[in-house]
Structure formats: structure tokens, C-alpha cells
Amino acid sequence: MSKFLIIGLGNIGDEYEHTRHNIGFDIADSLADKLNVYFSSDKLAFLAEAKYKGRMLYIIKPTTYMNLSGKAVLYWKNNLNIPFQNILVLVDEIAFPLGQFKIHPKGNDGGHNGLKSIQECLQTNEYPRLRFGIGKDYPKGKQVEYVLGKWKDEEWKIIQKTIPVCVDAILCFAFEGIQNAMNKYNNKKAGT
């Protein structure tokens, strides 16, 4: 049975819940809901396990805080013996408009501390990621406040429509492969 490691990036703690930087956690939660599985506290992460169409999905939300995400990813990759191509990191992306997302087979960290940590720990940037657009509607010098801020009501409505599309894209990645997931979902907008 093929195994996949799906990693939602975010920070633990109530003050970070439903912030822009925690969109990876929100997508991971929605994936677990769709698969009817629950997270439990485990080593360096909250872990949920699901069988899906002959695949085994391990969904984690690292408890290391964003800047040390790589520790959790490396531990679970090695512990479960999962190849790089079967890893999918769910991450916020300020370079994309709100609600746009893309799956990439590899890439640089783009200045994202979570991806930087993963790249350092895995010693490669050749692992798939789903980059979720959070926009960049912030004044100069206020990026940290923006990414750690909560969604505005009108933004949250867009997020709630887009997350289920991301979940479908993740399942497509696990069942049909990254190329099919990219072809089907990389230019898809919520509701289309």
C-alpha cells in the first residue's frame, strides 16, 4: 500500500488559530474531516491516519512552531519511510492572490521560514508542496503582523469555498499522482 505524508504548516496555540499563516493547519483539518479521521498528539506533531482508495495517508500538523517544522517532517518521513515524492506540504503563500493555490513538485523556500526549516532538515527542496494564496494586502514593513493576523470576514468566506477544492486536489495527488493533480487543479478557482 502506497504511503503519503501530508503536512499542514502552522503554529500551535489558540492565538494562531485561523490566522493566515495557519492555513496549512486549516486545510489539514478539513482533509481529516472529509476522511472522517481525528488528530491525536504524537511525537513533534498532531497525527491523523486514513486509508483512501488503497493508499495510506498520514496527515500531520507539526507542534514545533513554524520555524522548526523541518524537525517534525524529517522525523515522520523517516519513521514512516515515505519517499520525497509522496510528501505534500500545505503552506501559505503571500505571492499568490487570496484563494489561489498551486501544487508544485519542488521549489525554493520563497523566504518562508517553515519551508526553509524543511529544506534544511531534508537537505533538499525536491518535495511537493501546495502553496495557498493569502494575498499581500499589508502596508510596507507589516508582513509579520499580516501573516499572523486573523482573516477578515469577507476573506474567510473565500477561504471556506477554496479549502474543499484543496482537499480534492490533495486526494487527487495521492490517488492519481502529482501531474494529474497539477493539470486538474492548478488553475481552478473555488466554485468552478
C-alpha positions as CSV (number, residue, x, y, z in Angstrom):
1,M,0.0,0.0,0.0
2,S,1.4,3.4,-1.0
3,K,2.0,5.8,1.9
4,F,1.7,9.6,1.8
5,L,2.7,12.2,4.3
6,I,0.5,15.3,4.2
7,I,1.9,18.2,6.3
8,G,-0.1,21.2,7.2
9,L,2.1,24.1,8.3
10,G,1.1,26.4,11.1
11,N,1.7,27.4,14.7
12,I,0.1,25.7,17.7
13,G,-1.9,27.8,20.2
14,D,-5.3,29.5,20.3
15,E,-3.8,32.9,19.4
16,Y,-2.7,31.4,16.0
17,E,-6.0,29.6,15.2
18,H,-7.4,30.6,11.8
19,T,-4.6,33.1,11.0
20,R,-3.3,33.5,7.5
21,H,0.0,31.7,8.5
22,N,-2.1,28.7,9.7
23,I,-3.9,28.0,6.5
24,G,-1.9,24.7,6.3
25,F,-3.5,23.6,9.6
26,D,-7.0,24.6,8.4
27,I,-6.6,22.6,5.2
28,A,-5.2,19.6,7.1
29,D,-8.2,19.8,9.5
30,S,-10.6,19.8,6.5
31,L,-8.9,16.8,4.9
32,A,-9.1,14.9,8.2
33,D,-12.8,15.8,8.4
34,K,-13.5,14.6,4.9
35,L,-11.8,11.3,5.6
36,N,-13.6,11.0,8.9
37,V,-10.4,10.7,11.0
38,Y,-9.2,12.6,14.1
39,F,-5.9,14.1,15.2
40,S,-4.1,12.8,18.3
41,S,-1.0,14.2,19.9
42,D,2.1,12.3,18.9
43,K,5.9,12.9,18.6
44,L,6.5,16.5,17.3
45,A,3.1,16.7,15.7
46,F,-0.6,16.0,15.8
47,L,-1.2,13.0,13.6
48,A,-4.3,11.6,11.8
49,E,-4.2,8.4,9.7
50,A,-6.6,7.4,6.9
51,K,-7.0,4.8,4.3
52,Y,-8.1,6.2,0.9
53,K,-8.6,4.1,-2.2
54,G,-5.8,1.7,-1.4
55,R,-3.5,4.5,-0.2
56,M,-2.4,5.2,3.4
57,L,-2.5,8.9,4.3
58,Y,-0.6,10.3,7.3
59,I,-1.7,13.8,8.0
60,I,0.4,15.8,10.4
61,K,0.3,19.3,12.0
62,P,3.8,19.9,13.5
63,T,3.8,21.1,17.1
64,T,7.3,22.5,16.7
65,Y,6.1,26.0,15.7
66,M,6.5,27.1,12.1
67,N,10.3,27.9,12.2
68,L,11.2,24.4,13.3
69,S,8.7,22.5,11.0
70,G,11.5,20.6,9.4
71,K,12.2,18.6,12.6
72,A,8.7,17.1,12.5
73,V,8.7,16.5,8.8
74,L,12.1,14.7,8.9
75,Y,11.0,12.6,11.9
76,W,7.8,11.4,10.3
77,K,9.3,11.0,6.8
78,N,12.0,8.7,8.3
79,N,9.7,7.0,10.8
80,L,7.1,6.1,8.2
81,N,9.7,5.5,5.4
82,I,8.0,7.8,3.0
83,P,9.7,8.9,-0.3
84,F,10.1,12.6,-1.1
85,Q,7.6,12.4,-4.0
86,N,4.9,11.2,-1.6
87,I,5.2,14.2,0.7
88,L,2.9,17.2,0.3
89,V,3.5,20.3,2.4
90,L,0.5,22.7,2.7
91,V,1.7,26.2,3.1
92,D,0.6,29.9,3.0
93,E,1.9,32.0,0.1
94,I,1.8,35.8,0.0
95,A,2.9,35.9,-3.7
96,F,-0.5,34.5,-4.7
97,P,-3.8,36.3,-4.6
98,L,-6.2,35.3,-1.9
99,G,-7.7,31.9,-2.5
100,Q,-5.5,30.9,-5.4
101,F,-3.5,27.7,-4.9
102,K,-1.0,25.7,-6.8
103,I,0.7,22.3,-6.4
104,H,4.4,22.2,-7.3
105,P,6.7,19.2,-7.4
106,K,9.6,21.2,-5.9
107,G,10.8,24.8,-5.4
108,N,12.7,27.2,-3.2
109,D,11.5,28.4,0.2
110,G,10.5,31.9,-1.1
111,G,11.5,33.4,2.2
112,H,9.0,31.2,4.1
113,N,10.5,30.1,7.4
114,G,8.6,26.8,7.6
115,L,9.8,25.7,4.1
116,K,13.3,26.9,5.0
117,S,13.3,24.6,8.0
118,I,12.0,21.7,6.0
119,Q,14.6,22.2,3.3
120,E,17.4,22.4,5.9
121,C,16.3,19.2,7.6
122,L,15.5,17.2,4.5
123,Q,18.7,18.5,2.7
124,T,16.6,19.1,-0.5
125,N,13.9,21.3,-1.9
126,E,12.6,18.4,-4.1
127,Y,9.4,17.6,-2.4
128,P,5.9,18.6,-3.4
129,R,4.0,21.5,-1.9
130,L,0.6,23.1,-2.2
131,R,1.0,26.8,-1.9
132,F,-2.2,28.6,-0.8
133,G,-2.5,32.3,-1.7
134,I,-3.1,34.6,1.3
135,G,-2.6,37.8,-0.7
136,K,-0.3,40.7,0.4
137,D,-2.7,43.4,1.4
138,Y,-0.5,45.0,4.0
139,P,1.5,48.2,4.4
140,K,5.3,48.2,4.0
141,G,7.0,46.7,7.0
142,K,3.9,44.9,8.3
143,Q,4.2,41.5,6.8
144,V,4.7,39.7,10.1
145,E,1.5,41.3,11.5
146,Y,-0.4,40.5,8.3
147,V,0.5,36.8,8.1
148,L,-0.1,36.3,11.9
149,G,-3.4,38.2,11.6
150,K,-6.9,36.7,11.5
151,W,-8.9,36.6,8.3
152,K,-11.4,39.4,7.6
153,D,-15.0,38.1,7.3
154,E,-15.1,38.6,3.5
155,E,-11.7,36.8,3.2
156,W,-12.9,33.9,5.4
157,K,-15.8,33.4,3.0
158,I,-13.4,32.9,0.1
159,I,-11.2,30.6,2.2
160,Q,-14.2,28.4,3.2
161,K,-15.0,27.9,-0.5
162,T,-11.4,27.2,-1.5
163,I,-10.3,24.8,1.2
164,P,-12.6,22.0,-0.1
165,V,-11.1,22.4,-3.6
166,C,-7.6,22.0,-2.0
167,V,-8.8,18.8,-0.2
168,D,-9.9,17.4,-3.5
169,A,-6.6,18.3,-5.0
170,I,-4.7,16.6,-2.2
171,L,-6.7,13.4,-2.7
172,C,-6.1,13.6,-6.4
173,F,-2.3,13.9,-5.7
174,A,-2.4,10.8,-3.5
175,F,-4.6,8.7,-5.9
176,E,-3.7,10.0,-9.4
177,G,-0.3,11.5,-9.0
178,I,1.2,15.0,-8.9
179,Q,0.9,15.6,-12.7
180,N,-2.8,14.9,-12.8
181,A,-3.4,17.0,-9.6
182,M,-1.5,19.9,-11.2
183,N,-3.3,19.6,-14.5
184,K,-6.7,19.4,-12.8
185,Y,-6.3,21.9,-10.0
186,N,-3.6,24.5,-10.6
187,N,-5.8,26.9,-12.4
188,K,-9.0,26.0,-10.7
189,K,-10.9,28.6,-8.7
190,A,-13.4,27.8,-6.0
191,G,-16.8,27.2,-7.4
192,T,-15.6,26.3,-10.9
